[in-house]
Amino acid sequence: MKLTRLFQERALHVHDHMTLDPLTVHRLKSVLRVGKDEPLLLFNGDGFEYHSIITVMKRDLIQVKITEKTRKNLESPLSIHLGQVISKGEKMDFVIQKATELGVQIITPLFSERSVVHLKEERMAKKQEHWQKIAIHAAEQCGRTVVPQLQKPMKLEEWVYQQQASLGIVLDPEAKQHLNQIDIPRQAVSVLIGPEGGLTERELDFAILKKFTAIQLGPRILRTETAALTVLSILQFKNGDFNGA
């Protein structure tokens, strides 16, 4: 039986009795339709799953007891930091959801010269919270016990300047190299994905100046969300955890 997995941003201990927060209560009762005495799996990002059982279920109250914990490591040996220029509508949500499933450790939304999305400070904070929730739900679904860190949106140049990974990759449809022509370290990799209209020549030149390697994925122009998922999948296959090595 597939157990319901829930992220809880708090300390978890075996034998503890916990009262769940109102949003989780609503989700369990109204969306997932769980009942009293049903088992749950809780996690908080420490690498463990906490086996629990619902002991009290009232109208607006659910309590659980943690019965045991087990270590569950589904994290890739390849640490990927995705810098994704913010795209319109649900495209950004989609990239964050799938990047979580594909094992990315850190995601930073970026603003570029051709950005089609511009956020004021208040809306930016709400968006960041929204994206973090998407990453949490994706981690719940895919079995990860670690939720990717969703960093505060920043300018592309600032993000590039901060990167200290063993390898930085920037996608460029006109690049001479393909991803299978470069060595992928089994350490940290930073991946820069541009907006729908692509990066400007100045932005590409800046990334390359800062030691990013320009690569192309093939003869066709990919949408920004397709490009992100493609390069992440290839990286995991080449030197992550998609190749069974």
Sine and cosine of phi, psi and omega as CSV:
sin_phi,cos_phi,sin_psi,cos_psi,sin_omega,cos_omega
0.00,0.00,0.75,-0.66,0.04,-1.00
-0.98,0.21,0.84,-0.54,-0.04,-1.00
-1.00,0.02,0.53,-0.85,0.09,-1.00
-0.93,0.36,0.78,-0.62,0.01,-1.00
-0.95,-0.30,0.70,-0.71,-0.04,-1.00
-0.72,-0.70,0.74,-0.68,0.10,-0.99
-1.00,0.09,0.73,-0.69,0.05,-1.00
-0.78,-0.62,0.87,-0.50,-0.04,-1.00
-1.00,0.06,0.94,0.33,0.00,-1.00
-0.28,-0.96,0.21,-0.98,0.07,-1.00
-0.94,0.33,0.65,-0.76,0.00,-1.00
-0.84,-0.55,0.70,-0.72,-0.04,-1.00
-0.64,-0.77,0.63,-0.78,0.05,-1.00
-0.88,0.48,0.64,-0.76,-0.01,-1.00
0.99,0.15,-0.11,0.99,0.04,-1.00
-0.93,0.36,0.55,-0.83,0.19,-0.98
-0.97,-0.24,0.79,-0.61,-0.10,-0.99
-0.82,-0.57,0.63,-0.78,0.17,-0.99
-0.99,-0.13,0.83,-0.55,-0.04,-1.00
-0.98,0.20,0.46,-0.89,-0.04,-1.00
-0.95,0.32,0.35,-0.94,-0.08,-1.00
-0.84,0.54,-0.63,0.78,0.00,-1.00
-0.91,0.42,-0.64,0.77,0.04,-1.00
-0.93,0.38,-0.63,0.77,0.05,-1.00
-0.85,0.52,-0.74,0.67,0.01,-1.00
-0.87,0.50,-0.67,0.74,-0.03,-1.00
-0.91,0.41,-0.69,0.73,-0.02,-1.00
-0.91,0.40,-0.64,0.77,-0.08,-1.00
-0.99,0.11,-0.70,0.71,-0.15,-0.99
-1.00,-0.03,-0.46,0.89,-0.07,-1.00
-0.97,-0.25,-0.78,0.63,-0.08,-1.00
-1.00,0.00,-0.29,0.96,0.09,-1.00
0.85,0.53,0.69,0.72,0.04,-1.00
-0.99,0.12,0.29,-0.96,-0.01,-1.00
-0.78,-0.63,0.07,-1.00,0.01,-1.00
-0.87,0.49,0.57,-0.82,0.01,-1.00
0.96,0.29,0.09,1.00,0.04,-1.00
-0.99,0.15,0.59,-0.81,0.01,-1.00
-0.99,0.17,0.49,-0.87,0.07,-1.00
-0.72,-0.70,0.36,-0.93,0.17,-0.99
-0.90,-0.44,0.86,-0.52,0.03,-1.00
-0.96,-0.29,0.50,-0.87,0.13,-0.99
-0.50,-0.86,0.43,-0.90,-0.06,-1.00
-0.73,-0.68,0.19,0.98,0.04,-1.00
0.99,-0.14,0.04,1.00,-0.03,-1.00
-1.00,-0.03,0.08,1.00,0.03,-1.00
1.00,-0.05,0.03,1.00,0.01,-1.00
-0.91,-0.41,0.42,-0.91,0.24,-0.97
-0.95,-0.30,0.69,-0.72,-0.04,-1.00
-0.94,-0.34,0.94,-0.35,0.00,-1.00
-0.96,0.27,0.78,-0.62,-0.11,-0.99
-0.67,-0.74,0.27,-0.96,0.05,-1.00
-0.67,-0.74,0.62,-0.78,0.01,-1.00
-0.97,0.25,0.87,-0.49,-0.04,-1.00
-0.97,-0.23,-0.46,0.89,0.00,-1.00
-0.70,-0.72,0.77,-0.63,0.06,-1.00
-0.67,-0.74,0.94,-0.35,0.05,-1.00
-0.86,-0.51,-0.11,-0.99,-0.08,-1.00
-0.82,0.57,-0.78,0.63,-0.04,-1.00
-0.84,-0.54,0.42,0.91,-0.09,-1.00
-0.60,-0.80,0.75,-0.66,0.15,-0.99
-0.72,-0.69,0.78,-0.62,0.09,-1.00
-0.88,-0.47,0.56,-0.83,0.02,-1.00
-0.77,-0.64,0.37,-0.93,0.12,-0.99
-0.89,-0.46,0.77,-0.63,0.05,-1.00
-0.99,0.11,0.85,-0.53,-0.10,-0.99
-0.99,-0.17,-0.53,0.85,0.02,-1.00
-0.28,-0.96,0.23,-0.97,0.08,-1.00
-0.74,-0.68,0.54,-0.84,0.04,-1.00
-0.72,-0.69,0.63,-0.78,0.05,-1.00
-0.97,0.23,0.71,-0.71,0.02,-1.00
-0.67,-0.74,0.95,-0.32,-0.04,-1.00
-0.94,-0.33,0.97,-0.23,0.08,-1.00
-0.94,-0.34,0.30,0.95,-0.06,-1.00
-0.99,0.13,0.66,-0.75,-0.01,-1.00
-0.95,0.32,0.56,-0.83,0.11,-0.99
-0.93,0.36,-0.26,0.97,0.02,-1.00
-0.99,-0.11,0.92,-0.40,-0.02,-1.00
-1.00,0.08,0.92,-0.40,-0.07,-1.00
-0.93,-0.37,0.76,-0.65,0.11,-0.99
-0.93,-0.38,0.91,-0.40,-0.04,-1.00
-0.99,-0.11,0.86,-0.51,0.17,-0.99
-0.98,-0.22,0.95,-0.30,-0.12,-0.99
-0.90,-0.44,0.88,-0.47,0.10,-1.00
-0.89,0.45,0.72,-0.69,-0.12,-0.99
-0.90,0.44,0.78,-0.63,0.02,-1.00
-0.95,-0.31,0.18,-0.98,-0.12,-0.99
-0.97,0.24,0.43,-0.90,0.18,-0.98
0.84,0.55,-0.73,-0.68,-0.08,-1.00
-1.00,0.05,0.00,1.00,-0.02,-1.00
-0.89,0.45,-0.67,0.75,0.00,-1.00
-0.92,0.40,-0.66,0.75,0.07,-1.00
-0.84,0.54,-0.69,0.73,-0.03,-1.00
-0.89,0.46,-0.71,0.71,-0.01,-1.00
-0.89,0.46,-0.69,0.72,-0.02,-1.00
-0.91,0.42,-0.67,0.75,0.03,-1.00
-0.87,0.49,-0.77,0.64,-0.06,-1.00
-0.96,0.29,-0.55,0.84,0.06,-1.00
-0.89,0.46,-0.60,0.80,0.08,-1.00
-0.89,0.46,-0.73,0.68,0.02,-1.00
-0.88,0.47,-0.53,0.85,-0.04,-1.00
-1.00,0.05,0.10,0.99,0.17,-0.99
1.00,0.00,0.26,0.97,0.02,-1.00
-0.92,0.40,0.65,-0.76,-0.01,-1.00
-1.00,0.02,-0.63,0.78,-0.05,-1.00
-0.71,-0.70,0.67,-0.75,0.06,-1.00
-0.80,-0.61,0.79,-0.61,0.06,-1.00
-0.85,-0.53,0.90,-0.43,0.12,-0.99
-0.94,0.34,0.66,-0.75,-0.11,-0.99
-0.82,-0.57,0.46,-0.89,0.18,-0.98
-0.95,-0.30,0.71,-0.70,0.02,-1.00
-0.79,-0.61,0.03,-1.00,-0.03,-1.00
-0.89,0.45,-0.49,0.87,0.00,-1.00
-0.96,-0.26,0.37,0.93,0.04,-1.00
-0.87,0.50,0.68,-0.73,0.05,-1.00
-0.98,-0.18,-0.10,1.00,0.00,-1.00
-0.89,-0.46,0.79,-0.61,0.04,-1.00
-0.79,-0.62,0.81,-0.58,-0.11,-0.99
-0.87,-0.48,0.73,-0.69,0.16,-0.99
-0.98,0.19,0.24,-0.97,-0.16,-0.99
-0.81,0.58,-0.73,0.68,-0.05,-1.00
-0.91,0.42,-0.71,0.71,-0.01,-1.00
-0.93,0.36,-0.53,0.85,0.03,-1.00
-0.88,0.47,-0.68,0.73,0.01,-1.00
-0.90,0.44,-0.64,0.77,0.02,-1.00
-0.93,0.38,-0.63,0.77,0.03,-1.00
-0.90,0.44,-0.68,0.73,0.00,-1.00
-0.88,0.47,-0.67,0.75,0.05,-1.00
-0.89,0.45,-0.66,0.75,0.03,-1.00
-0.88,0.47,-0.71,0.70,-0.01,-1.00
-0.92,0.40,-0.59,0.81,0.03,-1.00
-0.90,0.43,-0.61,0.79,0.04,-1.00
-0.91,0.42,-0.60,0.80,0.05,-1.00
-0.89,0.45,-0.68,0.73,0.03,-1.00
-0.90,0.45,-0.63,0.77,0.02,-1.00
-0.89,0.46,-0.75,0.66,-0.01,-1.00
-0.90,0.44,-0.58,0.81,0.04,-1.00
-0.92,0.39,-0.63,0.77,0.04,-1.00
-0.91,0.42,-0.63,0.77,0.06,-1.00
-0.86,0.51,-0.69,0.73,-0.08,-1.00
-0.95,0.31,-0.65,0.76,-0.16,-0.99
-1.00,0.00,-0.10,0.99,0.08,-1.00
0.99,-0.13,0.00,1.00,0.02,-1.00
-0.93,0.36,0.56,-0.83,0.10,-0.99
-0.97,-0.22,0.04,1.00,0.06,-1.00
-0.84,-0.55,0.75,-0.66,0.03,-1.00
-0.99,-0.12,0.75,-0.67,0.04,-1.00
-0.83,0.55,0.57,-0.82,0.07,-1.00
-0.98,0.21,0.82,-0.58,0.02,-1.00
-0.98,-0.21,0.97,-0.26,-0.08,-1.00
-0.99,0.15,0.30,-0.95,0.03,-1.00
-0.91,0.42,0.69,-0.72,0.03,-1.00
-0.83,0.55,0.60,-0.80,-0.01,-1.00
-0.53,-0.85,0.15,-0.99,0.05,-1.00
-0.95,0.32,0.55,-0.83,-0.06,-1.00
-0.82,0.57,-0.74,0.68,-0.05,-1.00
-0.88,0.47,-0.63,0.78,0.01,-1.00
-0.89,0.45,-0.68,0.74,0.01,-1.00
-0.91,0.42,-0.73,0.69,0.00,-1.00
-0.85,0.52,-0.69,0.72,-0.04,-1.00
-0.88,0.47,-0.53,0.85,-0.07,-1.00
-0.99,0.16,-0.31,0.95,-0.14,-0.99
-0.94,0.35,0.72,-0.69,0.03,-1.00
-0.77,-0.64,0.42,0.91,-0.02,-1.00
-0.94,0.35,0.32,-0.95,0.04,-1.00
-0.88,0.47,-0.50,0.87,0.00,-1.00
-0.61,-0.79,0.73,-0.69,0.13,-0.99
-0.91,-0.41,0.73,-0.68,-0.01,-1.00
-0.86,-0.51,0.73,-0.69,0.13,-0.99
-0.80,-0.59,0.72,-0.69,-0.03,-1.00
-0.99,0.10,0.73,-0.69,0.01,-1.00
-0.57,-0.83,0.91,-0.42,-0.04,-1.00
-0.85,0.53,-0.36,0.93,-0.03,-1.00
-0.98,-0.21,0.16,0.99,0.01,-1.00
-0.91,0.41,0.46,-0.89,-0.02,-1.00
-1.00,0.10,-0.43,0.90,-0.07,-1.00
-0.99,-0.15,0.52,-0.86,0.15,-0.99
-0.97,-0.24,0.29,-0.96,-0.08,-1.00
-0.89,0.45,-0.50,0.86,-0.01,-1.00
-0.98,0.21,-0.01,1.00,0.00,-1.00
-0.99,-0.17,0.01,1.00,0.00,-1.00
-0.86,-0.51,0.45,-0.89,0.02,-1.00
-0.98,0.18,0.76,-0.65,0.04,-1.00
-0.98,-0.22,0.92,-0.40,0.00,-1.00
-0.95,0.32,0.52,-0.85,0.06,-1.00
-1.00,0.01,0.82,0.57,0.01,-1.00
-0.69,-0.73,-0.89,-0.45,-0.05,-1.00
-0.94,-0.33,0.69,-0.73,0.04,-1.00
-0.76,-0.66,0.74,-0.67,0.10,-0.99
-0.97,-0.25,0.73,-0.68,-0.05,-1.00
-0.85,-0.52,0.84,-0.55,0.00,-1.00
-0.96,-0.29,0.86,-0.51,0.01,-1.00
-0.88,-0.47,0.81,-0.59,-0.05,-1.00
-0.99,0.14,-0.06,-1.00,-0.02,-1.00
-0.99,0.11,-0.08,-1.00,0.00,-1.00
-0.83,0.56,-0.62,0.78,-0.03,-1.00
-1.00,0.05,0.03,1.00,0.00,-1.00
0.99,0.12,0.24,-0.97,0.07,-1.00
-0.98,0.22,0.48,-0.88,0.08,-1.00
-0.97,0.24,0.28,-0.96,0.03,-1.00
-0.87,0.49,-0.61,0.79,0.00,-1.00
-0.90,0.43,-0.66,0.75,0.00,-1.00
-0.92,0.39,-0.66,0.75,0.05,-1.00
-0.88,0.48,-0.71,0.70,0.00,-1.00
-0.88,0.48,-0.62,0.78,-0.01,-1.00
-0.91,0.40,-0.70,0.72,0.01,-1.00
-0.88,0.47,-0.68,0.74,0.01,-1.00
-0.91,0.40,-0.61,0.79,0.06,-1.00
-0.87,0.50,-0.54,0.84,0.00,-1.00
-1.00,-0.03,0.41,0.91,0.16,-0.99
0.97,0.23,0.30,0.95,0.15,-0.99
-0.97,0.23,0.57,-0.82,0.04,-1.00
-0.99,-0.16,0.85,-0.53,0.02,-1.00
-0.99,0.17,0.78,-0.62,0.03,-1.00
-0.71,-0.71,0.39,-0.92,0.12,-0.99
-0.90,-0.44,0.36,-0.93,-0.05,-1.00
-0.97,-0.23,-0.18,0.98,-0.01,-1.00
0.41,-0.91,-0.11,-0.99,-0.12,-0.99
-0.97,0.23,-0.27,0.96,-0.07,-1.00
-0.98,-0.18,0.51,-0.86,0.06,-1.00
-0.99,0.16,0.85,-0.53,-0.02,-1.00
-0.99,-0.15,0.56,-0.83,0.14,-0.99
-0.89,0.46,0.38,-0.92,-0.08,-1.00
-0.85,0.52,-0.65,0.76,-0.01,-1.00
-0.95,0.31,-0.55,0.84,0.06,-1.00
-0.93,0.37,-0.67,0.75,0.00,-1.00
-0.88,0.48,-0.69,0.73,-0.02,-1.00
-0.87,0.49,-0.76,0.65,-0.05,-1.00
-0.93,0.38,-0.55,0.83,0.01,-1.00
-0.91,0.41,-0.77,0.64,-0.05,-1.00
-0.92,0.39,-0.59,0.81,0.03,-1.00
-0.90,0.43,-0.66,0.75,0.01,-1.00
-0.91,0.42,-0.67,0.74,0.01,-1.00
-0.90,0.43,-0.68,0.73,0.01,-1.00
-0.87,0.49,-0.68,0.74,0.00,-1.00
-0.92,0.38,-0.54,0.84,0.04,-1.00
-0.96,0.29,-0.66,0.75,-0.07,-1.00
-0.94,0.34,-0.68,0.74,-0.10,-1.00
-0.50,-0.87,0.38,0.92,0.05,-1.00
-0.94,-0.34,-0.79,-0.61,-0.05,-1.00
-0.83,-0.55,0.43,0.90,0.05,-1.00
-0.99,-0.15,-0.04,1.00,-0.10,-0.99
-0.94,-0.33,0.06,1.00,0.06,-1.00
0.95,0.30,0.14,0.99,-0.03,-1.00
-0.98,0.19,0.00,0.00,0.00,0.00
